[in-house]
Amino acid sequence: MQSTSTSSSEVRITITRERLEALKSAHGIASDQELAEKIGVNKATLYRVREGKTAPSAEFLARVASAFPQASLDHLFTLVRVG
């Protein structure tokens, strides 16, 4: 009997750190605390998302889009296959 294995891998959304830093710079934002305040999240949440420890929630994405309407979320975030 032949067994078939299917590999299911998870897809996560992550932030591109370099592009996040460029966004901060373009808007004269000097610190992560200032960026977190502009987005409307606490600094710990921003840290966890930036470091890839947690995937950004839909609310986080909406807050980024609202705070920076000219920024493309497709440019700031990327999909990564895990597993």
Wavefront OBJ file of the C-alpha trace (Angstrom):
o trace
v 0.000 0.000 0.000
v 1.356 3.370 -0.953
v 1.069 6.196 1.509
v 0.553 9.716 0.435
v 1.848 12.462 2.584
v 0.665 15.963 2.232
v 2.726 18.647 3.727
v 0.647 21.451 5.022
v 2.561 24.530 5.833
v 1.359 27.575 7.618
v 1.509 31.010 6.041
v 2.324 33.942 8.299
v 2.439 37.623 7.636
v 5.567 39.398 8.818
v 6.762 42.962 8.730
v 9.810 43.877 6.700
v 12.091 45.541 9.268
v 14.108 47.552 6.753
v 10.957 49.011 5.244
v 9.564 49.776 8.687
v 12.756 51.675 9.516
v 12.503 53.556 6.206
v 8.888 54.487 7.005
v 9.932 55.778 10.437
v 12.722 57.810 8.886
v 10.504 59.252 6.141
v 8.078 60.518 8.779
v 10.684 61.835 11.198
v 9.859 59.197 13.790
v 12.873 58.735 16.013
v 11.861 55.892 18.306
v 9.795 52.741 18.471
v 7.797 54.327 21.297
v 6.854 57.219 19.004
v 5.933 54.798 16.217
v 3.821 52.690 18.573
v 1.964 55.814 19.705
v 1.357 56.902 16.098
v -0.005 53.457 15.219
v -1.996 53.255 18.462
v -0.452 50.132 19.963
v 1.821 49.639 22.926
v 5.554 49.356 22.402
v 5.598 45.671 23.436
v 3.096 44.797 20.691
v 5.161 46.641 18.109
v 8.291 44.830 19.309
v 6.659 41.384 19.096
v 5.389 42.034 15.572
v 8.683 43.560 14.397
v 10.707 40.644 15.788
v 8.361 38.050 14.288
v 7.365 36.715 17.712
v 3.723 37.243 16.829
v 1.865 37.812 13.580
v 0.198 41.199 13.214
v -3.530 41.109 13.865
v -6.059 42.540 11.437
v -6.455 45.434 13.876
v -2.694 46.073 13.850
v -2.696 46.145 10.031
v -5.680 48.495 10.024
v -3.947 50.823 12.483
v -0.801 50.943 10.331
v -2.903 51.663 7.230
v -4.771 54.404 9.082
v -1.625 56.004 10.512
v 0.215 55.883 7.179
v -2.440 55.981 4.419
v 0.159 56.574 1.697
v 2.162 53.484 2.686
v 1.447 50.223 0.918
v 0.796 47.341 3.287
v 2.031 45.037 0.514
v 5.336 46.883 0.687
v 5.621 46.799 4.498
v 4.444 43.239 5.097
v 5.241 39.952 3.427
v 3.806 36.443 3.509
v 6.157 33.732 4.729
v 5.525 30.001 4.537
v 6.434 28.251 7.789
v 6.853 24.528 8.275
l 1 2 3 4 5 6 7 8 9 10 11 12 13 14 15 16 17 18 19 20 21 22 23 24 25 26 27 28 29 30 31 32 33 34 35 36 37 38 39 40 41 42 43 44 45 46 47 48 49 50 51 52 53 54 55 56 57 58 59 60 61 62 63 64 65 66 67 68 69 70 71 72 73 74 75 76 77 78 79 80 81 82 83
